[in-house]
Amino acid sequence: MNALEQAAGFVTVARVSDVEPGTVRVIELEGRSLCVGQTEDGEWGAIDNVCTHDGGTLGEGELDDAAVECPRHGGRFDLFTGRVLALPPVRPVAAYPTEYGIRVLVTLARSDGDDRCLSLAEIAKREKLPHAYLEQLAGDLRRAGLVTATRGQSGGYRLARPAAQIAMTDAIRALEGPILEMPCAGVGDLEHCDRRQPCSVHEVFQRVYESLSLSLGATSLAEVLATAGGPPYPIEVRRRRIALTAERNTQETPTA
Ligand code: FES
């Protein structure tokens, strides 16, 4: 681990730069164990490293196109969404595009007054995130018109418009697609439903969709920034984190 990574709090099992196209690796960041992979096409993804079937280490598995194959029993997960693609697992693993993407936006919003671009390396260091994966997310944010990118030595990313004009719905749609994975949920989208009417779940999904859209649409990036950091963790949580860090450091100290 180099001094920069130490200062940033990185615990490196493998470097993101070690991840060859068409492979996955285990990357540990801030107490979170990730399976980070790069497809043959150069697209990056990151999902939880622990298989939901029986604890297999996904970062030690194989990557076939965008499917991560668990080395224990061959279950498969989507590298970008964590969705199950092949049994035996039935539950998805967590993926983090929204969390990481919003962290990128918050970091850019925080430095918006400085009138300068931020490089992804700088954002990755500040937020302790896998740099290469951020390129993927920053690309999604740029295509959605939420950030702009400038090339060159002092280039980097900045918000495309003031934080008060970026709603969380814009960010989530850019990073994950539809707010709710239900093709018929949304005004005027009923024709996408291929079930016979009346549909037993449409009403409830419509209500969930409306409530999510309303609350996320009314929350701007500026508000997220204003509450970033939040109250300090309760004392018992802080104790648990200190104990966990101490335990991890002991495991990593090489024995003579
Ligand atoms: S532990 Fe992953 S498929 Fe069984």
Boltz pocket constraint, residues with backbone or C-beta under 6 A from the ligand:
constraints:
  - pocket:
      binder: B
      contacts: [[A, 51], [A, 52], [A, 53], [A, 54], [A, 55], [A, 56], [A, 70], [A, 71], [A, 72], [A, 73], [A, 74], [A, 75], [A, 87], [A, 88], [A, 89]]
      max_distance: 6.0
